[in-house]
Amino acid sequence: MKNRLLICLLIWALPFTVLGQSEAKGWIKLADRTVGFNEKNHSINLLGTKRKIHKLQLSSESGNIKLKEITVTYQGGNQEVLKPKGTGIITKNFSSLPWSLQKDQKVTKLEIKYETIGNWAVSKKAKVEIWGKPWEE
């Protein structure tokens, strides 16, 4: 019975893992940020030059966060607000489900609103990574 429960939990958690994110699979790291437990939002400048992104995903390397929303700003000023899929909770070594972004638009800025979860005495900061999957050109 315990084995079946464990297998069910592993199958359920599989889409949330960060295992799929690697440059070999087409994902590129857009940014990383260390966030404190008293901070509630961040404006993120992106790394690199690839900005035509069709998928976006967040992962946590340390600490836990509860994602509230992400505002994506595209070149030209258009904005899109992304709400979390599921509970929005991203725990250490896990990631969010990916979001689809507008086609043929260059992302210029991300603003992330979140709550930090956990005990500040154990882990005073969370390290968050933002991953993107570029459009094939």
N, CA, C and O of each residue as an XYZ file, in Angstrom:
548
protein
N       0.819     -1.194      0.000
C       0.000      0.000      0.000
C       0.868      1.265      0.000
O       0.573      2.220     -0.718
N       1.939      1.270      0.808
C       2.828      2.423      0.850
C       3.520      2.629     -0.490
O       3.718      3.761     -0.930
N       3.889      1.510     -1.144
C       4.544      1.623     -2.449
C       3.618      2.245     -3.484
O       4.051      3.066     -4.293
N       2.354      1.860     -3.465
C       1.398      2.430     -4.417
C       1.215      3.922     -4.183
O       1.136      4.702     -5.132
N       1.147      4.313     -2.921
C       1.008      5.725     -2.596
C       2.237      6.499     -3.071
O       2.107      7.585     -3.636
N       3.404      5.955     -2.848
C       4.637      6.606     -3.280
C       4.676      6.744     -4.795
O       5.058      7.796     -5.308
N       4.288      5.701     -5.514
C       4.274      5.751     -6.974
C       3.290      6.806     -7.461
O       3.599      7.555     -8.387
N       2.115      6.875     -6.852
C       1.121      7.889     -7.226
C       1.658      9.300     -6.987
O       1.473     10.183     -7.825
N       2.310      9.512     -5.866
C       2.888     10.825     -5.574
C       3.974     11.191     -6.574
O       4.042     12.338     -7.017
N       4.816     10.245     -6.935
C       5.876     10.509     -7.912
C       5.298     10.849     -9.277
O       5.778     11.766     -9.943
N       4.277     10.122     -9.695
C       3.643     10.409    -10.985
C       2.990     11.783    -10.962
O       3.079     12.524    -11.941
N       2.330     12.136     -9.852
C       1.702     13.443     -9.732
C       2.735     14.564     -9.766
O       2.492     15.601    -10.384
N       3.887     14.377     -9.112
C       4.904     15.421     -9.002
C       5.768     15.550    -10.239
O       6.458     16.558    -10.391
N       5.760     14.581    -11.120
C       6.648     14.586    -12.280
C       6.541     15.848    -13.127
O       7.578     16.381    -13.521
N       5.343     16.361    -13.432
C       5.298     17.577    -14.250
C       5.882     18.799    -13.561
O       6.199     19.783    -14.230
N       6.033     18.765    -12.247
C       6.525     19.925    -11.523
C       8.049     19.928    -11.353
O       8.602     20.915    -10.868
N       8.719     18.882    -11.729
C      10.150     18.795    -11.486
C      10.924     19.678    -12.442
O      10.425     20.054    -13.502
N      12.139     20.004    -12.062
C      12.993     20.844    -12.893
C      13.865     20.001    -13.811
O      14.750     20.537    -14.479
N      13.638     18.714    -13.856
C      14.480     17.848    -14.668
C      14.417     18.190    -16.146
O      15.413     18.018    -16.849
N      13.305     18.658    -16.634
C      13.141     18.935    -18.053
C      13.839     20.196    -18.521
O      13.925     20.430    -19.726
N      14.330     20.997    -17.631
C      14.924     22.258    -18.018
C      16.414     22.112    -18.214
O      17.181     21.974    -17.261
N      16.794     22.147    -19.446
C      18.203     22.179    -19.764
C      18.339     22.758    -21.149
O      17.422     22.658    -21.964
N      19.464     23.356    -21.415
C      19.668     23.940    -22.723
C      19.654     22.875    -23.809
O      19.334     23.170    -24.960
N      20.002     21.631    -23.454
C      19.977     20.553    -24.431
C      18.549     20.258    -24.886
O      18.353     19.790    -26.007
N      17.560     20.516    -24.054
C      16.161     20.268    -24.403
C      15.472     21.525    -24.915
O      14.250     21.552    -25.065
N      16.249     22.556    -25.180
C      15.692     23.776    -25.740
C      15.362     24.866    -24.743
O      15.055     25.986    -25.150
N      15.412     24.579    -23.446
C      15.137     25.594    -22.430
C      16.386     26.421    -22.191
O      17.492     25.880    -22.173
N      16.226     27.719    -22.009
C      17.345     28.601    -21.679
C      17.012     29.359    -20.400
O      15.854     29.685    -20.138
N      18.033     29.632    -19.619
C      17.823     30.398    -18.392
C      17.720     31.869    -18.761
O      18.642     32.444    -19.340
N      16.582     32.472    -18.419
C      16.352     33.883    -18.708
C      16.843     34.778    -17.582
O      17.299     35.896    -17.823
N      16.750     34.285    -16.351
C      17.158     35.085    -15.198
C      17.184     34.203    -13.966
O      16.569     33.137    -13.930
N      17.906     34.665    -12.959
C      17.820     34.044    -11.644
C      17.850     35.146    -10.606
O      18.426     36.211    -10.826
N      17.230     34.881     -9.485
C      17.094     35.894     -8.458
C      17.056     35.228     -7.099
O      16.382     34.214     -6.919
N      17.775     35.794     -6.141
C      17.677     35.361     -4.753
C      16.742     36.336     -4.058
O      16.980     37.543     -4.045
N      15.675     35.796     -3.482
C      14.637     36.642     -2.891
C      14.558     36.414     -1.391
O      14.670     35.283     -0.918
N      14.366     37.486     -0.654
C      14.239     37.413      0.791
C      12.803     37.189      1.213
O      11.878     37.382      0.424
N      12.615     36.780      2.458
C      11.276     36.463      2.942
C      10.434     37.698      3.246
O       9.250     37.565      3.554
N      11.007     38.880      3.169
C      10.212     40.085      3.370
C       9.861     40.758      2.047
O       9.142     41.757      2.038
N      10.358     40.224      0.928
C      10.081     40.803     -0.382
C       8.831     40.166     -0.977
O       8.554     38.992     -0.731
N       8.073     40.936     -1.763
C       6.814     40.438     -2.312
C       6.737     40.494     -3.829
O       5.891     39.822     -4.419
N       7.597     41.278     -4.483
C       7.614     41.288     -5.941
C       8.969     41.729     -6.458
O       9.754     42.367     -5.756
N       9.219     41.368     -7.715
C      10.479     41.713     -8.360
C      10.242     42.062     -9.813
O       9.407     41.460    -10.488
N      10.980     43.028    -10.274
C      11.042     43.325    -11.692
C      12.338     42.683    -12.188
O      13.411     42.950    -11.646
N      12.241     41.849    -13.203
C      13.369     41.026    -13.639
C      13.864     41.486    -14.998
O      13.088     41.590    -15.949
N      15.160     41.762    -15.086
C      15.810     41.978    -16.373
C      16.318     40.634    -16.860
O      16.894     39.866    -16.090
N      16.107     40.351    -18.128
C      16.436     39.030    -18.667
C      17.888     38.931    -19.098
O      18.489     39.915    -19.527
N      18.455     37.709    -18.978
C      19.803     37.418    -19.428
C      19.771     37.073    -20.912
O      18.738     36.648    -21.430
N      20.901     37.255    -21.599
C      21.019     36.793    -22.984
C      20.250     37.647    -23.981
O      19.679     38.683    -23.641
N      20.255     37.174    -25.227
C      19.633     37.932    -26.307
C      18.387     37.279    -26.878
O      17.648     37.921    -27.624
N      18.134     36.016    -26.544
C      16.950     35.334    -27.055
C      15.737     35.805    -26.262
O      15.597     35.503    -25.077
N      14.864     36.549    -26.936
C      13.708     37.126    -26.256
C      12.383     36.658    -26.833
O      11.334     36.896    -26.234
N      12.407     35.988    -28.000
C      11.166     35.446    -28.561
C      10.918     34.097    -27.912
O      11.392     33.063    -28.383
N      10.172     34.128    -26.830
C       9.958     32.957    -25.984
C       8.520     32.490    -26.142
O       7.601     33.309    -26.121
N       8.309     31.178    -26.300
C       6.933     30.696    -26.386
C       6.495     29.938    -25.146
O       5.304     29.677    -24.982
N       7.416     29.580    -24.273
C       7.082     28.936    -22.993
C       7.894     29.613    -21.895
O       9.037     30.015    -22.107
N       7.290     29.730    -20.730
C       7.933     30.335    -19.573
C       7.690     29.444    -18.371
O       6.594     28.911    -18.197
N       8.723     29.279    -17.530
C       8.612     28.408    -16.357
C       9.522     28.937    -15.250
O      10.610     29.441    -15.526
N       9.079     28.823    -14.007
C       9.873     29.217    -12.848
C      10.265     27.983    -12.061
O       9.500     27.022    -11.987
N      11.457     28.002    -11.470
C      11.882     26.913    -10.601
C      12.531     27.498     -9.360
O      12.995     28.638     -9.357
N      12.553     26.694     -8.304
C      13.163     27.115     -7.044
C      14.341     26.203     -6.739
O      14.180     24.988     -6.617
N      15.510     26.784     -6.619
C      16.707     26.022     -6.266
C      16.848     25.885     -4.750
O      17.464     24.937     -4.263
N      16.284     26.819     -4.016
C      16.282     26.744     -2.554
C      15.126     27.590     -2.040
O      14.805     28.625     -2.623
N      14.513     27.164     -0.973
C      13.383     27.886     -0.392
C      12.086     27.594     -1.123
O      12.079     26.919     -2.153
N      10.992     28.104     -0.585
C       9.661     27.870     -1.130
C       8.978     29.209     -1.379
O       9.108     30.145     -0.589
N       8.247     29.285     -2.493
C       7.476     30.490     -2.771
C       6.060     30.110     -3.211
O       5.823     29.010     -3.709
N       5.139     31.033     -3.018
C       3.775     30.897     -3.533
C       3.600     32.005     -4.560
O       3.529     33.186     -4.217
N       3.533     31.613     -5.801
C       3.419     32.541     -6.908
C       2.011     33.118     -6.980
O       1.030     32.378     -6.905
N       1.908     34.443     -7.126
C       0.600     35.095     -7.264
C       0.314     35.431     -8.723
O      -0.760     35.113     -9.235
N       1.276     36.076     -9.399
C       1.122     36.379    -10.820
C       2.448     36.823    -11.414
O       3.366     37.239    -10.707
N       2.519     36.721    -12.735
C       3.671     37.210    -13.486
C       3.133     38.152    -14.555
O       2.226     37.791    -15.305
N       3.685     39.342    -14.627
C       3.333     40.270    -15.700
C       4.468     40.253    -16.713
O       5.607     40.591    -16.394
N       4.145     39.859    -17.924
C       5.120     39.797    -19.014
C       4.946     41.057    -19.848
O       3.844     41.354    -20.307
N       6.034     41.799    -20.044
C       6.000     42.981    -20.901
C       6.734     42.646    -22.190
O       7.877     42.190    -22.173
N       6.055     42.881    -23.307
C       6.629     42.606    -24.618
C       7.159     43.894    -25.231
O       6.799     44.994    -24.811
N       8.027     43.738    -26.240
C       8.528     44.891    -26.969
C       7.329     45.628    -27.569
O       6.448     45.002    -28.159
N       7.294     46.925    -27.425
C       6.151     47.711    -27.870
C       5.213     48.063    -26.737
O       4.301     48.868    -26.921
N       5.421     47.465    -25.545
C       4.642     47.830    -24.379
C       3.448     46.951    -24.053
O       2.840     47.120    -22.995
N       3.090     46.012    -24.933
C       1.982     45.099    -24.614
C       2.326     44.308    -23.365
O       3.478     43.926    -23.157
N       1.317     44.063    -22.531
C       1.523     43.288    -21.319
C       0.537     42.135    -21.253
O      -0.578     42.209    -21.770
N       0.983     41.064    -20.596
C       0.146     39.886    -20.379
C       0.338     39.454    -18.936
O       1.469     39.336    -18.465
N      -0.771     39.217    -18.228
C      -0.702     38.779    -16.836
C      -0.952     37.276    -16.795
O      -1.980     36.795    -17.270
N      -0.001     36.538    -16.223
C      -0.087     35.086    -16.100
C      -0.407     34.725    -14.658
O       0.273     35.169    -13.733
N      -1.429     33.931    -14.474
C      -1.801     33.444    -13.144
C      -1.198     32.057    -12.957
O      -1.007     31.333    -13.934
N      -0.896     31.675    -11.718
C      -0.306     30.352    -11.499
C      -1.274     29.239    -11.845
O      -2.485     29.362    -11.660
N      -0.719     28.158    -12.348
C      -1.507     26.955    -12.602
C      -1.453     26.121    -11.336
O      -0.385     25.991    -10.740
N      -2.552     25.562    -10.916
C      -2.578     24.789     -9.669
C      -2.526     25.731     -8.479
O      -3.117     26.810     -8.500
N      -1.815     25.313     -7.445
C      -1.748     26.090     -6.209
C      -0.789     27.270     -6.298
O      -0.910     28.222     -5.527
N       0.149     27.221     -7.217
C       1.140     28.280     -7.339
C       2.317     28.112     -6.401
O       3.224     28.944     -6.397
N       2.323     27.050     -5.605
C       3.423     26.817     -4.667
C       4.560     26.110     -5.394
O       4.369     25.070     -6.026
N       5.749     26.703     -5.286
C       6.952     26.118     -5.878
C       7.919     25.846     -4.740
O       8.380     26.771     -4.071
N       8.222     24.582     -4.522
C       9.116     24.197     -3.429
C      10.516     23.937     -3.972
O      10.720     23.855     -5.184
N      11.460     23.809     -3.075
C      12.863     23.588     -3.425
C      12.993     22.421     -4.407
O      12.414     21.353     -4.206
N      13.762     22.645     -5.467
C      14.062     21.672     -6.519
C      12.853     21.288     -7.372
O      12.857     20.240     -8.018
N      11.829     22.126     -7.375
C      10.667     21.895     -8.229
C      10.406     23.146     -9.054
O      10.997     24.200     -8.819
N       9.510     23.009    -10.022
C       9.192     24.149    -10.880
C       7.696     24.249    -11.102
O       6.930     23.341    -10.782
N       7.312     25.377    -11.658
C       5.910     25.589    -12.023
C       5.608     24.828    -13.312
O       6.514     24.360    -14.002
N       4.333     24.717    -13.616
C       3.954     24.242    -14.939
C       4.242     25.378    -15.925
O       4.149     26.547    -15.550
N       4.587     25.064    -17.166
C       4.927     26.138    -18.111
C       3.698     26.907    -18.594
O       2.599     26.360    -18.686
N       3.910     28.185    -18.899
C       2.893     29.041    -19.505
C       3.244     29.230    -20.968
O       4.421     29.260    -21.327
N       2.237     29.357    -21.813
C       2.434     29.703    -23.218
C       2.353     31.214    -23.355
O       1.488     31.856    -22.758
N       3.260     31.778    -24.147
C       3.295     33.221    -24.356
C       2.850     33.567    -25.770
O       2.687     32.685    -26.613
N       2.656     34.862    -26.022
C       2.206     35.326    -27.327
C       3.247     35.030    -28.404
O       4.450     35.142    -28.171
N       2.768     34.656    -29.571
C       3.652     34.278    -30.671
C       4.330     35.506    -31.276
O       3.735     36.576    -31.398
N       5.598     35.312    -31.651
C       6.399     36.322    -32.351
C       6.494     37.654    -31.619
O       6.543     38.709    -32.252
N       6.518     37.612    -30.296
C       6.685     38.810    -29.485
C       7.968     38.683    -28.682
O       8.250     37.620    -28.129
N       8.746     39.752    -28.612
C       9.962     39.746    -27.805
C       9.627     40.181    -26.387
O       9.008     41.224    -26.175
N      10.040     39.376    -25.424
C       9.829     39.688    -24.007
C      10.905     40.679    -23.579
O      12.090     40.448    -23.818
N      10.505     41.776    -22.950
C      11.480     42.768    -22.488
C      11.629     42.785    -20.970
O      12.689     43.134    -20.451
N      10.562     42.406    -20.257
C      10.623     42.497    -18.791
C       9.595     41.557    -18.178
O       8.538     41.301    -18.755
N       9.929     41.050    -16.994
C       9.004     40.236    -16.204
C       8.861     40.870    -14.834
O       9.847     41.307    -14.240
N       7.642     40.921    -14.335
C       7.413     41.336    -12.953
C       6.702     40.194    -12.258
O       5.635     39.755    -12.689
N       7.300     39.719    -11.179
C       6.788     38.546    -10.478
C       6.276     38.973     -9.110
O       6.981     39.639     -8.351
N       5.035     38.579     -8.801
C       4.453     38.818     -7.479
C       4.298     37.470     -6.793
O       3.802     36.515     -7.391
N       4.725     37.394     -5.534
C       4.763     36.120     -4.831
C       4.738     36.337     -3.326
O       4.856     37.460     -2.838
N       4.582     35.248     -2.614
C       4.774     35.213     -1.164
C       5.844     34.176     -0.893
O       5.882     33.135     -1.549
N       6.701     34.442      0.050
C       7.650     33.420      0.461
C       6.999     32.569      1.547
O       6.228     33.064      2.369
N       7.323     31.297      1.530
C       6.721     30.343      2.461
C       7.851     29.674      3.232
O       8.909     29.381      2.677
N       7.618     29.441      4.489
C       8.606     28.700      5.256
C       9.088     29.474      6.456
O       8.539     30.512      6.826
N      10.113     28.944      7.042
C      10.665     29.491      8.262
C      11.899     30.312      7.915
O      12.878     29.766      7.407
N      11.867     31.611      8.180
C      13.009     32.457      7.851
C      14.246     32.073      8.648
O      15.361     32.375      8.222
N      14.081     31.412      9.799
C      15.236     31.007     10.607
C      15.985     29.850      9.949
O      17.195     29.714     10.131
N      15.277     29.019      9.189
C      15.907     27.878      8.515
C      16.516     28.304      7.189
O      17.670     27.985      6.900
N      15.756     29.011      6.398
C      16.215     29.460      5.090
C      15.755     30.894      4.902
O      14.565     31.145      4.712
N      16.685     31.836      4.955
C      16.326     33.246      4.917
C      16.023     33.747      3.515
O      15.456     34.828      3.354
N      16.393     32.976      2.500
C      16.183     33.401      1.119
C      15.817     32.210      0.257
O      16.119     31.063      0.587
N      15.164     32.502     -0.852
C      14.848     31.484     -1.852
C      15.542     31.883     -3.153
O      15.559     33.060     -3.514
N      16.108     30.914     -3.852
C      16.731     31.189     -5.149
C      15.774     30.711     -6.229
O      15.454     29.526     -6.321
N      15.322     31.667     -7.051
C      14.347     31.392     -8.097
C      15.023     31.550     -9.455
O      15.773     32.500     -9.677
N      14.753     30.611    -10.359
C      15.261     30.685    -11.724
C      14.079     30.798    -12.677
O      13.042     30.165    -12.476
N      14.246     31.611    -13.715
C      13.222     31.765    -14.738
C      13.775     31.169    -16.029
O      14.849     31.549    -16.496
N      13.014     30.220    -16.599
C      13.419     29.503    -17.802
C      12.467     29.834    -18.932
O      11.280     30.070    -18.707
N      12.992     29.850    -20.152
C      12.166     30.079    -21.324
C      12.526     29.114    -22.433
O      13.650     28.617    -22.506
N      11.566     28.858    -23.285
C      11.800     28.014    -24.455
C      11.557     28.892    -25.676
O      10.423     29.295    -25.933
N      12.623     29.194    -26.437
C      12.475     30.115    -27.567
C      11.729     29.476    -28.744
O      11.710     28.257    -28.915
N      11.115     30.358    -29.548
C      10.492     29.922    -30.801
C      11.584     29.461    -31.731
O      12.676     30.030    -31.731
N      11.316     28.451    -32.518
C      12.261     28.009    -33.547
C      12.276     29.055    -34.649
O      11.227     29.437    -35.167
N      13.471     29.518    -35.005
C      13.576     30.542    -36.066
C      14.283     29.983    -37.265
O      14.468     30.688    -38.257
